[in-house]
Amino acid sequence: MDSHYSPQFLQERKEELLRQKAELEQELQQIARFDTSSGSWAALQPDYESGSAEDESENGDESEALQEHQAQVADLEKSLNEVDNALAKFASGSYGRCEVSGDWIDEDRLKAYPAARTCT
């Protein structure tokens, strides 16, 4: 499939997506581990001072922090999946095609959000 975009434009978008992928993976590795059996990321329990007296307040704080990590992991994983999807479209020659209309996505939209899947 022929592309609507110049080779330079496509190369710049691909490089940006690869940079984003590396950053997202680095962020995920700091707060999660990849679970090969499920194919997804699992949030790590935040580190707390060892040897401190455990009380209900501390347990609540730990639970809240884990929930925050889980939400962060979910957001980062969603972004990573979008980037991976966009990179896969380069291989199939469909990068830049709107998944709804089939039209070409505007270059300005792809510059602002290289993983865009739709025209708007």
N, C-alpha and C positions, 0 to 999 in steps of 0.2 A: 504494500500500500504506500503510495506516495504521500509525503508530508506537505502540509500547507506552509510550514515554517522553514526558515533558512537553516542550513546546517549549524551555523554559529549560534543561533537562537536555541536550537535543540541541545547543543553541547553545553551551553550555559545553564539551561534548566536541569540537565542531567547532573552536572557538577554540583549545583545547588541541592538537588535531591540527595545526592551521595553525602554531601556535607551534613545535611539535616539528619540523615540516617545514622551517621557516626555519632552526632551529638545526642540523639535520642537514645541510642544504645548505651552510650556512656552514662547518661542520666539514669537509665533503667538499672544498669549494673551497680550503681551506688545505693539503690534502695530496694532492689529486687533480685531474684535469681530466676533464670530461665528453667522451666520445668519441661523437660523433654517428653515426658509421658503425656502431658496435656497440650504441649505446643504453645504454652503461654507463660507470661511472667507472673511470679508470685511475690508479693510484698514481703520484705524482711521485717522482723520485729525491730523497732528502733532500739538503739543501745541506751541503757540506763546505768547509773552508778551502781556497781555491785556493792553489797554489804550494807546498803541503806535499809532502814526499817521499812517493811512493807505495810502499808495501811490502805484503807479503801480509797483514799484520795489518790495515792500513787498508782494503784491498780486502774483507777478510772482514767488517769492521765495516760498510762501506757495503752489502754484500750483505744482512747481517742487518737493517740499518735499513730497507732497501727491502722485505724480507719482512714486517717489522713493519707498515710503511705499507700494504702490500697486504692484510694481515689486517684492519687498522683500516678500510680502504676497504670491504672485503667486509662487515664488520659494520655499518658506517654505511649502506651501500647496501641491505642487507637491511632495516634499520630504516626507511629512507626508503620502500622498496617497501611495507612493511606500513602505513605512515601513508598513502601514496597510495591503497592498496587501501581503507582505511577511509574516506577522503574520497570515493572513487568510490561507496561504498555510500550516502552521503548523497544523491547525485544519483539513485540508482536506488530509494531508499526502503527499502533493505534493511539499513541500519546497525543494529547491535545484534542481528541474527539469527545464531544459531549456525550455522556452516557444516556441522556434522555432524548435529545433531538438528532444526534449524529453529526451536528454542525461542528465546525472548528471553534474552539474556545479562543476568545480574544487574547492576543499576546499580552496586553497589560494585566489581565487577570492571571495568566500563567506566570508573569514576572512577580506579581504580588504573592501568589500562592501556587507554586509549581505542581502541587499534588491535586489541583482542582480536577474534579470529575465531571462537572457540569458547567454550562455556559454562565449561569447565575446562581 
